[in-house]
Amino acid sequence: MTVRPMTPDDVTPAAEMVLRGDWGDRRAFFEWATRHPQAHPFVADSAGAVIGTAVGTANGHAGWLGAVFVDAEHRGRGVGRAVTDEALRSLEGDGCSSLILVATSAGRPLYERMGFRLDTAYQTIEADGLAMAVVDGDGEPLVDWKPTELEEMAALDRDATGEDRAHLLRAFATPASARVLRGRSGTVDGFVVRAPWGGGATVARTPDDATRILQARRALAGANKRVRAGILEPNIGALAWLEPLGWRPVWRAPRLIRGEPLEWRPEQLWGQFNHAIG
């Protein structure tokens, strides 16, 4: 077995391996990762066959690890540790002093042996779409994103995450994928940016701002669809006002960290791009 950077030629076999393991379709994400400068995708290769994957993403001094998957026939042989080590080395080589991941129950013991510790936990919440074009309520509505707002969005994002995700906002924000919540003073008080494979980074200054964004997403989705968001344990009280609106918890997972703690505002985070890039 060897561990090496993932190439575009590896995308199809890697995606097919993950699909066989019933872990969803990662093709679009792997395609993006092989060409994005701040992404570091790796594969474990055995006799020309892809048997494991891992992706690291450098968000300034914060590095995310995710998409760690090993083919069922090759588990228990150190493949996961090898591909994880390589992705972490690449992040440290990029100057990442805080390494972050979201662990499965199966993977958490391995990460803790590698020096990761519990930071907090994510709670995924879900609601049905709404059969209306506009959500009633006080405050400003979501408006279409403009390229001139990118710098202000990135500043709000840095304050919330403690990371530099400007490269991700530049990669994913388009008039079709991004919406902005502007306050009466004209400031950007929140935004949502969707990635091509689903998921969406959602940042809001206050719970009221977040509620307007989440409810507007339901209206944009329309009836017969479901909308998901993600809150962190320090903000778990948000469920108290979201559940009466139809939101319900569906999934929970621990967030682990190795290295320096982040200066961030988890109560301002309401959704992620995915758990391999933040």
C-alpha positions as MATLAB code, in Angstrom:
seq = 'MTVRPMTPDDVTPAAEMVLRGDWGDRRAFFEWATRHPQAHPFVADSAGAVIGTAVGTANGHAGWLGAVFVDAEHRGRGVGRAVTDEALRSLEGDGCSSLILVATSAGRPLYERMGFRLDTAYQTIEADGLAMAVVDGDGEPLVDWKPTELEEMAALDRDATGEDRAHLLRAFATPASARVLRGRSGTVDGFVVRAPWGGGATVARTPDDATRILQARRALAGANKRVRAGILEPNIGALAWLEPLGWRPVWRAPRLIRGEPLEWRPEQLWGQFNHAIG';
ca = [
       0.000    0.000    0.000;
       1.100    3.540   -0.787;
      -0.492    6.876    0.108;
      -0.308    9.584   -2.528;
      -2.135   12.747   -3.613;
      -5.487   12.123   -5.277;
      -5.489   12.926   -8.996;
      -8.434   13.548  -11.335;
      -8.015    9.958  -12.549;
      -8.634    8.755   -8.984;
     -11.969   10.541   -8.625;
     -14.122    7.840  -10.212;
     -12.657    4.834   -8.357;
     -12.599    6.803   -5.089;
     -16.222    7.875   -5.480;
     -17.278    4.341   -6.410;
     -15.495    2.929   -3.353;
     -17.336    5.352   -1.089;
     -20.658    4.546   -2.758;
     -20.097    0.830   -2.180;
     -19.708    1.647    1.485;
     -23.082    3.448    1.491;
     -21.484    6.762    2.442;
     -23.074    8.895   -0.245;
     -21.938   10.384   -3.539;
     -18.624   12.208   -3.069;
     -17.748   12.571   -6.767;
     -18.403   16.326   -7.028;
     -16.496   16.975   -3.820;
     -13.486   14.895   -4.893;
     -13.447   16.613   -8.298;
     -13.374   19.998   -6.584;
     -10.699   18.919   -4.084;
      -8.289   17.747   -6.803;
      -8.163   21.218   -8.345;
      -8.559   23.593   -5.390;
      -5.213   24.981   -4.116;
      -6.115   24.891   -0.405;
      -7.446   21.322   -0.573;
      -5.162   18.330   -0.041;
      -6.887   15.096   -1.116;
      -5.103   11.762   -0.716;
      -5.753    8.142   -1.617;
      -4.418    4.891   -0.283;
      -3.448    2.745   -3.269;
      -3.031   -1.030   -3.258;
      -1.881   -2.595   -6.526;
      -3.472    0.250   -8.470;
      -6.799    0.109   -6.620;
      -8.054    2.961   -4.422;
      -8.749    1.518   -0.966;
      -8.885    4.689    1.165;
      -9.351    8.451    1.009;
      -8.767   11.523    3.160;
      -9.030   15.239    2.425;
      -7.406   18.121    4.276;
      -8.400   21.754    3.724;
      -6.346   24.731    4.900;
      -8.439   27.668    6.112;
      -5.633   29.961    7.163;
      -4.171   28.710   10.444;
      -7.065   26.234   10.813;
      -6.984   22.934    8.959;
      -9.922   20.584    8.448;
      -9.670   16.819    7.982;
     -12.511   14.841    6.460;
     -13.690   12.327    3.868;
     -11.634    9.662    5.667;
     -12.951    6.393    4.291;
     -11.492    2.903    3.947;
     -12.808    0.099    1.765;
     -14.540   -2.522    3.919;
     -12.210   -5.339    2.804;
      -9.115   -3.409    3.933;
     -10.162   -2.120    7.337;
      -8.187   -2.949   10.440;
      -4.843   -2.874    8.580;
      -3.698    0.675    9.274;
      -5.025    2.168    6.037;
      -7.102    4.819    7.778;
      -4.215    5.870    9.996;
      -1.802    6.087    7.054;
      -4.007    8.240    4.842;
      -5.019   10.414    7.809;
      -1.381   10.989    8.796;
      -0.529   12.136    5.280;
      -3.435   14.587    5.131;
      -2.518   16.022    8.544;
       1.128   16.429    7.520;
       0.028   18.376    4.472;
      -2.039   20.733    6.638;
       0.795   21.299    9.076;
       3.046   21.986    6.109;
       0.580   24.718    5.106;
       1.017   26.331    8.512;
      -2.173   25.025   10.117;
      -1.726   25.144   13.896;
      -5.322   24.119   14.708;
      -6.518   20.825   13.213;
     -10.258   20.119   13.268;
     -12.480   17.194   12.338;
     -15.931   15.769   12.946;
     -15.660   12.172   14.108;
     -17.796    9.114   13.626;
     -18.184    6.755   16.568;
     -15.896    4.271   14.778;
     -13.213    6.836   13.993;
     -13.128    8.781   17.252;
     -10.846    6.356   19.178;
      -8.242    6.543   16.394;
      -8.286   10.344   16.363;
      -7.992   10.543   20.135;
      -4.926    8.281   19.996;
      -3.503   10.763   17.489;
      -3.833   13.622   19.972;
      -7.261   15.014   19.126;
      -9.531   16.086   21.977;
     -13.221   16.881   22.253;
     -13.977   20.499   21.343;
     -17.767   20.566   21.050;
     -20.512   18.792   19.073;
     -22.630   19.467   16.014;
     -26.391   18.989   15.992;
     -27.925   18.694   12.536;
     -31.510   19.944   12.384;
     -34.091   19.482    9.646;
     -37.392   21.032    8.559;
     -39.837   20.606    5.708;
     -39.921   23.212    2.977;
     -42.677   25.803    2.969;
     -45.289   26.262    0.258;
     -44.912   30.031    0.106;
     -42.663   32.467   -1.685;
     -42.053   34.777    1.275;
     -41.758   34.094    4.990;
     -43.612   36.619    7.109;
     -41.762   38.310    9.958;
     -40.014   41.451   11.091;
     -36.648   42.475    9.739;
     -34.969   42.587    6.374;
     -35.405   39.735    3.859;
     -32.671   37.730    2.210;
     -31.375   39.407   -0.932;
     -29.316   38.220   -3.875;
     -25.566   38.132   -3.337;
     -23.284   40.592   -5.091;
     -19.521   40.129   -5.650;
     -18.861   43.469   -3.927;
     -20.135   41.934   -0.664;
     -17.511   39.191   -0.549;
     -15.033   41.062    1.652;
     -17.700   41.947    4.227;
     -18.979   38.370    4.228;
     -15.454   37.026    4.733;
     -14.926   39.333    7.721;
     -18.165   38.169    9.348;
     -17.170   34.576    8.610;
     -13.722   34.992   10.206;
     -15.287   36.400   13.352;
     -17.698   33.464   13.584;
     -15.389   30.572   12.664;
     -11.961   31.783   13.758;
     -10.799   30.586   10.316;
     -10.002   32.171    6.971;
     -12.617   30.721    4.628;
     -12.488   33.554    2.096;
     -11.121   31.105   -0.492;
     -14.220   28.934   -0.027;
     -16.591   31.874   -0.306;
     -14.843   32.917   -3.525;
     -15.087   29.370   -4.862;
     -18.776   28.805   -4.094;
     -20.597   32.155   -3.926;
     -22.603   32.932   -7.064;
     -25.888   34.786   -7.625;
     -27.561   31.364   -7.738;
     -25.895   29.825   -4.673;
     -25.638   32.713   -2.186;
     -28.059   34.936   -0.297;
     -27.285   37.811    2.076;
     -29.166   39.268    5.027;
     -28.574   43.020    5.314;
     -29.437   45.014    8.415;
     -31.164   48.358    8.348;
     -27.767   50.053    8.657;
     -26.649   48.320    5.454;
     -24.228   45.879    7.104;
     -24.113   42.195    6.206;
     -25.715   40.565    9.259;
     -25.795   37.056    7.828;
     -25.469   34.931    4.732;
     -25.860   31.453    3.323;
     -23.601   30.041    0.592;
     -24.350   26.641   -0.918;
     -21.686   24.272   -2.233;
     -22.267   22.368   -5.521;
     -22.656   19.030   -3.694;
     -25.137   20.358   -1.109;
     -24.609   21.674    2.366;
     -24.372   25.355    3.018;
     -22.257   27.646    5.162;
     -24.700   29.754    7.165;
     -23.527   32.583    9.417;
     -25.704   35.048   11.329;
     -24.946   37.643   13.981;
     -28.023   36.970   16.121;
     -30.617   34.197   16.603;
     -33.260   36.437   15.004;
     -31.067   36.893   11.924;
     -30.451   33.144   11.777;
     -34.150   32.360   12.065;
     -34.954   34.649    9.134;
     -32.273   32.970    7.032;
     -33.379   29.432    7.922;
     -37.054   30.154    7.353;
     -36.274   31.863    4.038;
     -34.334   28.756    2.972;
     -37.466   26.693    3.645;
     -39.534   29.029    1.502;
     -36.975   28.937   -1.306;
     -36.946   25.123   -1.175;
     -40.716   24.907   -1.488;
     -43.082   22.173   -0.403;
     -42.141   18.473   -0.556;
     -38.464   19.196    0.119;
     -36.421   19.181    3.295;
     -33.908   21.722    4.498;
     -31.019   21.004    6.871;
     -28.904   23.250    9.058;
     -26.294   22.692   11.746;
     -25.858   24.211   15.178;
     -23.117   23.709   17.735;
     -23.459   22.588   21.341;
     -22.841   26.081   22.818;
     -25.881   27.193   20.793;
     -28.100   24.197   21.566;
     -30.630   26.515   23.228;
     -31.561   27.619   19.706;
     -33.688   24.487   19.445;
     -36.074   26.007   21.984;
     -37.273   28.598   19.445;
     -36.669   26.583   16.261;
     -38.638   23.471   17.218;
     -41.977   25.353   17.408;
     -41.283   26.506   13.840;
     -40.968   22.898   12.655;
     -37.246   22.228   13.008;
     -36.184   18.923   14.572;
     -32.829   17.348   15.507;
     -31.768   14.442   13.265;
     -28.046   13.797   13.800;
     -25.285   14.603   16.281;
     -21.504   14.171   16.094;
     -18.461   15.323   18.090;
     -16.086   17.976   16.802;
     -12.463   17.257   17.765;
      -9.429   19.525   17.705;
      -5.652   19.123   17.903;
      -3.287   22.013   18.496;
      -4.151   25.585   19.350;
      -7.735   26.475   20.323;
      -9.622   28.822   18.029;
     -10.967   32.251   18.872;
     -14.446   31.915   17.397;
     -18.170   32.482   17.985;
     -19.921   29.115   17.579;
     -23.285   30.676   18.385;
     -23.091   32.487   15.018;
     -22.727   29.268   12.975;
     -25.839   27.597   11.573;
     -24.531   25.405    8.755;
     -21.356   24.052    7.144;
     -20.118   23.506    3.593;
     -19.264   19.960    4.703;
     -17.192   18.384    7.435;
     -14.036   18.109    5.348;
     -13.645   21.818    4.623;
     -15.496   23.625    7.418;
];
